[in-house]
Structure formats: C-alpha cells, structure tokens
Amino acid sequence: MKEAVVLVEKIIFGGDGLARLPEGKVVFVPYVIPGEEVRVRIIEEHKDYAIAQLIEIVSPSSQRIPPPCRYYTICGGCQFQHMEYEEELKIKEGILRELFLRQGYREEIPLKEVISSPKVYGYRNRLRFHVESPPLKMGFVKRKTHEVLKIEECMLGDNLLKEVLRDLYESDVWSKLALHVKRFRIEKSLLDDKVCLLFWISVPPPREHLEELAKLKGVKSVFYYLKGARPNGPYPEDAPHQGRRLMPAISNLIYYINPGVFTQSHWEINLKIMEKLVELAIDAERILDLHSGMGNFLFPLVKNLLSAREFLGVDTDLQAIEDGLYTAEKNFLNGRLELRKRSALETLYEASQEGRKYDFVILDPPRGGCRDLIRLLPEVASHKIAYLSCDAPTLVRDILLLNERGYFLKELFLFDMFPRTYHWETLALLQKRAL
C-alpha cells in the first residue's frame, strides 16, 4: 500500500485530520493534531479523497500527550486522548465555526462562550455495553467495524460504573444470564451513590438470579427488557422510588428517573446548560419544551420563573413523562406545569390551529434535527427559540432554515459534554425579527 509524509492542516467533524498527499488529493487520517507532519499508509482510495492509517509521527505537536487508555485507537469511542484538553476545546470551536461557514452562514458567528468540562475523564454517569458469550465479552464496537471489543474498564465512566463492571465479570450469576443478554446499561443514581442495572435478554431470567444481581455491591436496582415497551422490575421489589435514579439538579431540585429513560450522560455539564437556559428565559411568560423527556430543562424554569404563566412539556416516551410527573409531585411543583405524551409535530400543529403562541420554545431533538418542525414554528414561537443540539451539522442546517423564516441567531454556546470524543452540545438562541 502507498505511504506518504503529509502535513495535517486541521481536524474535521468526526475527529479525523485533513492533510494533502503530494499530488494534492485530500487525505483523512485519525489521531493527529494540526501542524503535525505524519507518515500515513493509504487504506482506501476514492476519486476525490483518500483514507489513511497513521504510521509514524514525524514531527509531533507540542500539544501531543500519551493517551492513558489501553483501548485507545482500537475502541471507536474516543478520538482526542492524544492531545492536551485545551487543544481539544480549540479544535471543537474551530470545527463549529467552519461548519457555519461551509453551510453558507454569512453573518458573524455569535459564539459567546465555550464551556469546558470540569472533568476530562470519569464524567459519564451511564455506560452501555454490548454482550457476547461464551466466553463472556462485554464492551464497545471497535473502530470502523461491527465487532465487539472486550472492555474491562472505560476511563470516561464514573468510578462506581467501573467497579460494577468488574463485579459483573466475576459474577457466576451474570455469566449464566449473559448467554442470553444482548446488551446492558449501568446508570448511576448520584444521590444514592449506587447504580441501576438494565439489560435486554431473549429468555425470561430466573427470579433468584435477579435477586442475586441486586445484591452486588453498589447496585440499587435491576431491570430487564424481554418484550414490550416497558422493562420488568425493579429487583428488589422494594427498591426506593421503584428503583429510580435520584439526580440532583439546580435550585434544590431532585429528579427521579427510571433506568433507560434518557438523561444527559455528563451531569455537571447538564447542570450548566440548565443554568444558561434559566438565564436566557428569565423574562418568558409562556414556555414550550418540544422534546422535554422527563422535564430535564423544564423543571429549573418552573422553579425560577415565578411570574411565568404556562409551562408545557411534550415527549413521545411515556415512561419519561411518568417520571416527570413523579418528579413534579416530589418537588411540590404539581399545578405549575403540564407534561403530555405527544409528538412535537402534533403539538405545534394543534397550537397553530388554536392560535396559541409561546414566547420561549425549547428544542432538543435527536441527531437528525427538527427540519419537520420548522414550517410550523413561526406560527407558535413568538419570540425566542433555544435550540440544543448534539449534532452541529444538523443544527447549522436548521438555523439557516429558521433564518429564512424570520429568526436570527442571537447567541451561541458550546458545552463540552463529551471530552475526549469529537462530540459536544451546542446551544443556540434564536430570536424572531421585529416586523
């Protein structure tokens, strides 16, 4: 295979470096830093670009450090362990700015702040593993394959998650269940300092095995999926709050969340986003959260915006809505907000038909963005839209579409929710133009 020495120009979305071969063709290579000279081996050749494997660092960057994880470059989870954290933040900001420019945004990019993570490792409160057995193998997918890599600890996970994973490897009961388990999640309940274990299994597990699992050190509750939309559990049956995780939020709120219901994996950054949303919505009177989940971002607004008249959150996950109602009751917020099982599109359509408007609308869609909602948003979102996205390219696309429909991008914030990976969260504040 062809080899070449190339100069890394920049890092692109996805984490790979962009360089050029001697004949000028673009080549993408992982685990590099801008400004480095590296030797690469071409592994894929295409008409307009090539994909290469890193062979040697000929001229290393001053920002290069030894990656601490033994699985790095094999596991597909991390892309930036080989550089100082400050360089990672600089790269993420550069990628975000370039995405705006490449997609045709012509105004000044109003990036107000890059919010760094207080932890570079050990920040994740939940981890999801694939399972293969026998022999027992629990892990993540290898880079650019569908093959499961056996993982004995993940450096991004909280220490308790690592301890429980080690105990599962040593558990006779789990080794028997694992013959039929496809995947599982370990999720930390922060206020209990324990974890909830949730797994997907193809045969009914013996009750005594579930009870034994629940006795593992650090385990609060055990749930499993066999068939249907709801997990079975908790085990033990008398687990506090039906086995829910207890998560502390701002303004003395406590969230009660079932395992499997979506929450942000980096709780400290999640709290920072809550604080920013409260700041941005401080004068709002009618708030609509179109992807509310269990009310993660809605509850702090309810607690802090005392003069607001309406808070409505909608989501298609019934269990998340139930957790939100339970959380509202436990925090004495019943009557201050409404949570409904309903799609965002259905909610916007109904509001537009009835002439209802909201002066602060929160969007927190899946990676695909919310292109399908944009046609109706101008009829409902009368003043501000706070758009939180884990996928910057679709966010920029949607901002440009909203720009065509009468909204301008007022402020932008980059929250580093996922250190050591190419992912982050972007919060965009859009405001309706005055007529």
GIGI-V659411 format. One record per run of one state. SS is the DSSP state (a for helix, b for strand, c for the rest). FROM is the first residue (numbers start at 1). TO is the last residue. If there is no record, write none. Layout:
BEGIN
ss = (SS	SS)
from = (FROM	FROM)
to = (TO	TO)
END
This chain:
BEGIN
ss = (c	b	c	b	c	b	c	b	c	b	c	b	c	b	c	b	c	b	c	a	c	b	c	b	c	b	c	b	c	b	c	b	c	a	c	a	c	b	c	b	c	a	c	b	c	b	c	a	c	b	c	a	c	b	c	a	c	b	c	a	c	b	c	a	c	b	c	b	c	a	c	b	c	a	b	c	a	c	b	c	b	c)
from = (1	3	8	10	12	17	21	26	30	37	46	49	60	64	65	75	76	83	84	85	103	111	116	124	125	126	133	137	143	148	151	157	158	159	171	172	178	181	190	194	202	207	214	219	226	232	236	240	244	245	249	250	253	254	258	267	281	286	290	298	305	310	316	318	331	334	335	337	342	344	355	358	364	371	381	390	392	405	407	416	425	433)
to = (2	7	9	11	16	20	25	29	36	45	48	59	63	64	74	75	82	83	84	102	110	115	123	124	125	132	136	142	147	150	156	157	158	170	171	177	180	189	193	201	206	213	218	225	231	235	239	243	244	248	249	252	253	257	266	280	285	289	297	304	309	315	317	330	333	334	336	341	343	354	357	363	370	380	389	391	404	406	415	424	432	435)
END
